[in-house]
Amino acid sequence: DDCRAQGIPSVIENLIYALPGQELDDAKKEELITESAILLNATKPDLLKLEFPVTERGCKKLADNLTVPWAVLSAGVAFDQFKKAIILSTEVGGASGFIAGRSIWKEAIGMNKEEQNKFLNSTAISRLDELNKMLNEMKQGEDAIKRMAQNDAARGLVDAPTKRAAEQQFKESRQQPNRVQAPQDGALDDRAL
């Protein structure tokens, strides 16, 4: 509320760490990321910055419980791993996007100044461009699916899930043998066949 009163967005970043002397396995980390995000959601920030919730199940839990926008953090994982996290976070978890740091540039640490400049101006920029392109393509695909559904509805056609369910039901009915029972006299007419 204080941020809104001042006309500035409220952004909350939550990071999960193990307590000294303890380790976090993936299941516990997933639980802590999702449960803390749900608690922070109650504060109604303009944006939550969250670590990847470990699994598709964690992403689904966020999608089912968050009412505010969220972005997935790179948390310094390898670039290819971060791409997969973005896909799951946006497609399953409803994330609005990503916030990337070390996954883009961490290899530049330890390089001399010239190598750093070359890396940051080539590899790091191309990685960021690749992530933005990937999200834009995903968004275009979602938009196309929505437009097709709207066009189908305007023409009185059924939506895709209803159509798929009907097709599946039809296929299942075709797999069951069609048993024709002959009348007691043993003669079948054209209608019975």
Backbone torsions as a table, in degrees:
resi	resn	phi	psi	omega
1	ASP	NA	-36.6	179.7
2	ASP	-62.1	-41.8	179.5
3	CYS	-63.7	-46.3	179.8
4	ARG	-60.3	-40.0	179.9
5	ALA	-62.7	-29.7	179.4
6	GLN	-92.9	-4.3	178.8
7	GLY	77.0	26.3	178.0
8	ILE	-121.9	148.5	-179.6
9	PRO	-71.4	147.1	174.2
10	SER	-100.8	125.6	-179.5
11	VAL	-126.0	126.3	-179.8
12	ILE	-117.7	128.4	176.2
13	GLU	-113.2	128.5	-179.6
14	ASN	-118.9	125.1	177.7
15	LEU	-119.2	140.3	-177.3
16	ILE	-104.4	128.3	177.1
17	TYR	-130.4	149.9	173.5
18	ALA	-75.6	146.2	174.1
19	LEU	-69.6	153.5	179.2
20	PRO	-52.9	131.5	179.0
21	GLY	84.1	-0.3	179.4
22	GLN	-118.8	159.2	175.7
23	GLU	-122.2	149.9	176.8
24	LEU	-106.8	118.8	172.1
25	ASP	-82.0	170.7	-175.6
26	ASP	-59.5	-40.3	-178.3
27	ALA	-63.6	-43.2	-179.7
28	LYS	-68.5	-40.4	179.8
29	LYS	-63.4	-43.6	176.8
30	GLU	-57.4	-47.1	-179.9
31	GLU	-60.6	-45.5	-178.0
32	LEU	-67.1	-39.3	179.1
33	ILE	-64.4	-48.7	-176.1
34	THR	-70.5	-43.4	-178.0
35	GLU	-67.0	-40.1	178.5
36	SER	-68.0	-36.7	177.9
37	ALA	-62.8	-40.5	178.7
38	ILE	-64.1	-40.9	177.8
39	LEU	-65.3	-43.0	-179.9
40	LEU	-68.4	-29.7	177.6
41	ASN	-56.3	-33.6	-178.5
42	ALA	-63.8	-20.7	179.0
43	THR	-81.3	-7.1	177.8
44	LYS	55.7	52.5	176.2
45	PRO	-71.1	166.1	175.7
46	ASP	-73.9	-25.6	179.8
47	LEU	-156.7	136.7	169.5
48	LEU	-104.1	131.4	173.6
49	LYS	-103.2	113.7	-172.3
50	LEU	-125.4	147.7	170.8
51	GLU	-68.2	156.4	175.7
52	PHE	-60.5	129.1	-174.7
53	PRO	-79.3	32.2	168.9
54	VAL	76.0	-48.7	-173.9
55	THR	-134.3	170.8	173.4
56	GLU	-61.7	-37.7	177.9
57	ARG	-60.0	-41.8	177.8
58	GLY	-64.2	-40.3	177.0
59	CYS	-61.8	-44.1	-179.7
60	LYS	-62.2	-39.3	179.5
61	LYS	-63.1	-39.7	177.0
62	LEU	-64.5	-44.7	-179.6
63	ALA	-59.7	-38.2	-177.4
64	ASP	-76.2	-19.2	-171.9
65	ASN	-119.5	-20.8	-177.5
66	LEU	-87.9	140.9	177.7
67	THR	-116.1	-0.7	178.6
68	VAL	-115.4	156.9	178.3
69	PRO	-64.2	148.9	175.1
70	TRP	-140.7	153.6	177.1
71	ALA	-125.5	143.1	-179.7
72	VAL	-87.7	136.5	178.5
73	LEU	-90.3	149.9	-179.7
74	SER	-75.8	-29.2	178.6
75	ALA	53.6	22.9	174.8
76	GLY	74.3	13.1	178.9
77	VAL	-72.1	165.6	178.1
78	ALA	-58.1	149.1	-174.9
79	PHE	-55.6	-48.4	-178.8
80	ASP	-63.2	-35.6	177.2
81	GLN	-67.4	-37.9	178.8
82	PHE	-66.0	-37.7	177.0
83	LYS	-58.5	-44.2	179.0
84	LYS	-64.7	-38.7	178.7
85	ALA	-64.0	-39.0	178.9
86	ILE	-63.8	-44.5	-178.8
87	ILE	-60.7	-49.7	179.5
88	LEU	-64.7	-41.6	-178.1
89	SER	-62.9	-39.5	-177.9
90	THR	-82.8	-44.7	-176.0
91	GLU	-73.9	-40.3	-176.4
92	VAL	-100.0	-39.7	-173.2
93	GLY	-91.7	-8.4	179.0
94	GLY	75.4	17.4	178.8
95	ALA	-61.5	146.1	179.8
96	SER	-81.7	-18.5	-178.3
97	GLY	169.8	-152.1	-176.1
98	PHE	-138.4	160.0	171.9
99	ILE	-130.3	114.5	-172.4
100	ALA	-116.4	142.2	175.5
101	GLY	-135.0	-95.9	-173.9
102	ARG	-59.2	-31.4	178.6
103	SER	-62.1	-22.1	179.7
104	ILE	-88.4	-41.6	-168.3
105	TRP	-125.0	2.9	-169.7
106	LYS	-60.7	-27.2	179.4
107	GLU	-65.8	-18.4	-179.3
108	ALA	-72.5	-17.8	178.6
109	ILE	-65.6	130.0	179.4
110	GLY	92.0	-10.5	176.9
111	MET	-79.7	155.9	173.6
112	ASN	-72.7	168.0	-173.4
113	LYS	-54.7	-43.9	-178.4
114	GLU	-65.4	-44.4	178.6
115	GLU	-65.2	-39.8	177.4
116	GLN	-59.6	-49.4	-179.8
117	ASN	-58.5	-43.7	-179.9
118	LYS	-63.7	-46.1	-179.2
119	PHE	-62.8	-48.7	-177.0
120	LEU	-65.7	-35.4	-178.8
121	ASN	-84.8	-5.8	177.9
122	SER	-122.2	-75.4	-174.2
123	THR	-61.1	-49.3	-177.0
124	ALA	-62.8	-43.4	179.4
125	ILE	-66.0	-41.7	180.0
126	SER	-66.5	-33.5	176.3
127	ARG	-64.2	-46.1	179.6
128	LEU	-63.3	-42.0	176.5
129	ASP	-61.0	-40.7	180.0
130	GLU	-62.6	-43.0	179.3
131	LEU	-65.5	-43.3	178.3
132	ASN	-63.6	-41.3	178.3
133	LYS	-62.8	-42.7	-179.9
134	MET	-60.1	-46.5	179.4
135	LEU	-65.8	-39.6	178.0
136	ASN	-62.6	-41.3	178.2
137	GLU	-65.5	-39.8	177.8
138	MET	-63.2	-42.6	179.4
139	LYS	-63.7	-42.6	178.8
140	GLN	-62.2	-39.6	177.8
141	GLY	-63.5	-43.1	177.4
142	GLU	-62.6	-43.0	179.6
143	ASP	-63.1	-40.3	179.4
144	ALA	-64.2	-41.5	178.7
145	ILE	-62.6	-42.8	178.4
146	LYS	-63.2	-43.1	-179.9
147	ARG	-63.6	-41.6	179.0
148	MET	-62.9	-42.1	179.1
149	ALA	-63.4	-41.1	178.1
150	GLN	-64.2	-41.8	178.1
151	ASN	-63.9	-43.7	178.6
152	ASP	-61.4	-44.2	-179.6
153	ALA	-63.9	-39.4	179.8
154	ALA	-64.0	-29.6	179.2
155	ARG	-93.3	5.8	177.9
156	GLY	80.3	15.6	178.7
157	LEU	-85.7	156.1	-179.9
158	VAL	-78.5	156.6	178.7
159	ASP	-72.3	160.6	-174.1
160	ALA	-58.5	-45.8	179.6
161	PRO	-60.7	-39.9	178.8
162	THR	-65.3	-42.2	179.6
163	LYS	-63.4	-45.3	179.6
164	ARG	-61.9	-40.2	179.4
165	ALA	-64.2	-42.4	178.9
166	ALA	-65.4	-41.3	178.2
167	GLU	-62.7	-42.2	178.9
168	GLN	-63.5	-43.0	178.9
169	GLN	-62.6	-40.8	178.4
170	PHE	-63.4	-45.9	179.5
171	LYS	-59.5	-44.1	-179.9
172	GLU	-63.8	-38.2	179.8
173	SER	-68.8	-29.9	179.7
174	ARG	-75.5	-22.7	-179.5
175	GLN	-78.6	-20.9	178.7
176	GLN	-83.0	130.2	-178.9
177	PRO	-61.3	139.4	178.9
178	ASN	-88.6	102.0	-176.4
179	ARG	-87.4	126.3	177.5
180	VAL	-105.3	127.0	178.9
181	GLN	-98.5	125.4	176.6
182	ALA	-79.0	141.4	176.3
183	PRO	-62.9	172.1	-176.1
184	GLN	-60.5	-29.9	-178.9
185	ASP	-80.4	-4.6	176.3
186	GLY	82.7	-1.7	-178.7
187	ALA	-97.5	132.4	177.6
188	LEU	-106.2	132.1	175.2
189	ASP	-93.5	177.1	-176.5
190	ASP	-61.1	-36.0	-178.2
191	ARG	-67.1	-34.3	-179.2
192	ALA	-70.3	-28.0	-179.4
193	LEU	-83.6	NA	NA
